[in-house]
Amino acid sequence: MSANSALNVLGTPLQACSYDPLTGYYRDGCCNTAKNDTGSHVVCARVTEEFLRFSLQVGNDLSTSRPEYRFKGLQPGDRWCLCALRWREALLAGVAPPVVLEATHEKVLDFVTLEQLQANAFKRASSG
């Protein structure tokens, strides 16, 4: 499935999440998903130090480089396609990273509400 045919949580075409680091279940830069994506890697989040610590504590180290998987490790501020249930778990723990709504796949609405996502939306600094 290409990003052009997928929709985001706002009902518009899914935008890219990140090409550096290259993210997504398909490593195509987008939070695309399919039936074989059992983790539903559909939340485009801008990771924070708090979230990375939380993820490590619950058994998913996203900070350490894993060259064998062509993964350099995430730094605070990186955008990454997170599993829907991990984001919800972080939300309940009070450490959910901000979400890029335009790049978050509509499939996440099977797990959380649009209101929860909007309340945690990444807000870009206004210019000027």
C-alpha positions as a LaTeX table, in Angstrom:
\begin{tabular}{lrrr}
\hline
Residue & $x$ (\AA) & $y$ (\AA) & $z$ (\AA) \\
\hline
Met1 & 0.00 & 0.00 & 0.00 \\
Ser2 & 1.44 & 3.35 & $-0.96$ \\
Ala3 & 1.20 & 6.51 & 1.10 \\
Asn4 & $-0.89$ & 8.01 & $-1.71$ \\
Ser5 & $-3.77$ & 5.57 & $-1.13$ \\
Ala6 & $-3.59$ & 5.51 & 2.69 \\
Leu7 & $-5.37$ & 8.07 & 4.84 \\
Asn8 & $-4.28$ & 9.78 & 8.02 \\
Val9 & $-6.38$ & 10.38 & 11.13 \\
Leu10 & $-7.63$ & 13.65 & 9.64 \\
Gly11 & $-9.05$ & 11.81 & 6.60 \\
Thr12 & $-6.51$ & 13.27 & 4.18 \\
Pro13 & $-3.67$ & 11.47 & 2.31 \\
Leu14 & $-1.05$ & 10.00 & 4.64 \\
Gln15 & 2.11 & 12.13 & 4.70 \\
Ala16 & 5.65 & 10.84 & 5.23 \\
Cys17 & 6.80 & 10.51 & 8.82 \\
Ser18 & 10.60 & 10.33 & 8.45 \\
Tyr19 & 13.23 & 9.42 & 5.89 \\
Asp20 & 16.11 & 10.06 & 8.33 \\
Pro21 & 15.90 & 7.91 & 10.28 \\
Leu22 & 14.04 & 5.78 & 7.77 \\
Thr23 & 10.89 & 4.62 & 9.53 \\
Gly24 & 7.74 & 2.61 & 8.96 \\
Tyr25 & 6.86 & $-1.06$ & 8.99 \\
Tyr26 & 7.94 & $-1.19$ & 5.34 \\
Arg27 & 10.85 & 1.24 & 5.91 \\
Asp28 & 9.30 & 3.52 & 3.30 \\
Gly29 & 9.25 & 6.65 & 5.47 \\
Cys30 & 5.51 & 6.36 & 6.09 \\
Cys31 & 3.40 & 4.76 & 8.81 \\
Asn32 & 1.78 & 2.37 & 6.32 \\
Thr33 & 0.36 & $-0.88$ & 7.62 \\
Ala34 & $-1.12$ & $-4.20$ & 6.50 \\
Lys35 & $-2.52$ & $-7.36$ & 8.07 \\
Asn36 & 0.99 & $-8.77$ & 8.62 \\
Asp37 & 1.96 & $-5.67$ & 10.68 \\
Thr38 & 0.85 & $-7.23$ & 13.95 \\
Gly39 & 2.22 & $-4.29$ & 15.94 \\
Ser40 & 0.29 & $-1.70$ & 13.92 \\
His41 & 3.23 & 0.70 & 13.44 \\
Val42 & 0.87 & 3.55 & 12.61 \\
Val43 & 1.61 & 6.44 & 15.00 \\
Cys44 & 4.04 & 9.04 & 13.68 \\
Ala45 & 5.55 & 10.42 & 16.85 \\
Arg46 & 8.31 & 12.90 & 17.61 \\
Val47 & 10.11 & 10.91 & 20.29 \\
Thr48 & 11.13 & 12.49 & 23.58 \\
Glu49 & 13.78 & 11.55 & 26.13 \\
Glu50 & 10.99 & 10.55 & 28.55 \\
Phe51 & 9.38 & 8.26 & 26.00 \\
Leu52 & 12.69 & 6.64 & 25.02 \\
Arg53 & 13.41 & 5.89 & 28.71 \\
Phe54 & 9.89 & 4.48 & 29.13 \\
Ser55 & 10.20 & 2.32 & 26.03 \\
Leu56 & 13.51 & 0.91 & 27.29 \\
Gln57 & 11.93 & 0.15 & 30.68 \\
Val58 & 9.11 & $-1.83$ & 29.05 \\
Gly59 & 11.51 & $-3.85$ & 26.90 \\
Asn60 & 11.85 & $-1.96$ & 23.61 \\
Asp61 & 15.21 & $-0.21$ & 23.34 \\
Leu62 & 14.82 & 2.39 & 20.60 \\
Ser63 & 17.96 & 4.36 & 21.53 \\
Thr64 & 20.70 & 1.81 & 20.91 \\
Ser65 & 22.24 & 1.48 & 17.47 \\
Arg66 & 21.58 & $-1.88$ & 15.80 \\
Pro67 & 23.72 & $-1.86$ & 12.62 \\
Glu68 & 22.60 & $-5.40$ & 11.72 \\
Tyr69 & 19.12 & $-3.91$ & 11.18 \\
Arg70 & 20.44 & $-0.68$ & 9.64 \\
Phe71 & 19.12 & 1.15 & 12.71 \\
Lys72 & 21.22 & 3.95 & 14.18 \\
Gly73 & 19.10 & 4.41 & 17.31 \\
Leu74 & 16.66 & 7.23 & 17.98 \\
Gln75 & 17.44 & 10.57 & 19.55 \\
Pro76 & 14.92 & 12.96 & 21.12 \\
Gly77 & 13.27 & 14.93 & 18.32 \\
Asp78 & 13.44 & 12.09 & 15.77 \\
Arg79 & 10.18 & 11.10 & 14.12 \\
Trp80 & 9.30 & 7.40 & 14.19 \\
Cys81 & 6.34 & 5.14 & 13.42 \\
Leu82 & 5.37 & 3.67 & 16.78 \\
Cys83 & 3.12 & 0.73 & 17.53 \\
Ala84 & $-0.37$ & 1.91 & 18.38 \\
Leu85 & $-0.53$ & $-0.06$ & 21.63 \\
Arg86 & 2.90 & 1.20 & 22.77 \\
Trp87 & 1.79 & 4.80 & 22.20 \\
Arg88 & $-1.43$ & 4.13 & 24.15 \\
Glu89 & 0.61 & 2.53 & 26.94 \\
Ala90 & 2.86 & 5.60 & 27.04 \\
Leu91 & $-0.22$ & 7.84 & 27.08 \\
Leu92 & $-1.59$ & 6.02 & 30.13 \\
Ala93 & 1.85 & 6.35 & 31.79 \\
Gly94 & 1.93 & 10.11 & 31.09 \\
Val95 & 4.89 & 9.98 & 28.68 \\
Ala96 & 3.27 & 9.81 & 25.24 \\
Pro97 & 5.41 & 11.55 & 22.65 \\
Pro98 & 3.75 & 14.19 & 20.46 \\
Val99 & 1.98 & 12.88 & 17.37 \\
Val100 & 2.29 & 14.20 & 13.82 \\
Leu101 & $-1.37$ & 13.89 & 12.83 \\
Glu102 & $-0.84$ & 14.26 & 9.07 \\
Ala103 & 1.59 & 11.32 & 9.11 \\
Thr104 & $-0.36$ & 9.06 & 11.51 \\
His105 & $-2.33$ & 6.30 & 9.77 \\
Glu106 & $-6.10$ & 6.17 & 10.35 \\
Lys107 & $-5.73$ & 2.56 & 11.63 \\
Val108 & $-4.66$ & 3.99 & 14.99 \\
Leu109 & $-8.29$ & 4.98 & 15.58 \\
Asp110 & $-8.91$ & 1.29 & 16.31 \\
Phe111 & $-6.82$ & 1.79 & 19.47 \\
Val112 & $-7.17$ & 5.43 & 20.61 \\
Thr113 & $-9.50$ & 8.33 & 19.93 \\
Leu114 & $-8.88$ & 11.26 & 17.63 \\
Glu115 & $-9.33$ & 13.49 & 20.68 \\
Gln116 & $-6.47$ & 11.70 & 22.48 \\
Leu117 & $-4.26$ & 12.16 & 19.44 \\
Gln118 & $-5.22$ & 15.83 & 18.99 \\
Ala119 & $-4.53$ & 16.53 & 22.67 \\
Asn120 & $-1.01$ & 15.17 & 22.10 \\
Ala121 & $-0.41$ & 16.61 & 18.65 \\
Phe122 & 3.02 & 17.94 & 17.75 \\
Lys123 & 2.79 & 21.68 & 17.46 \\
Arg124 & 5.33 & 23.29 & 15.18 \\
Ala125 & 6.82 & 26.58 & 16.34 \\
Ser126 & 5.18 & 29.42 & 14.46 \\
Ser127 & 7.47 & 31.40 & 12.23 \\
Gly128 & 7.60 & 35.16 & 12.19 \\
\hline
\end{tabular}
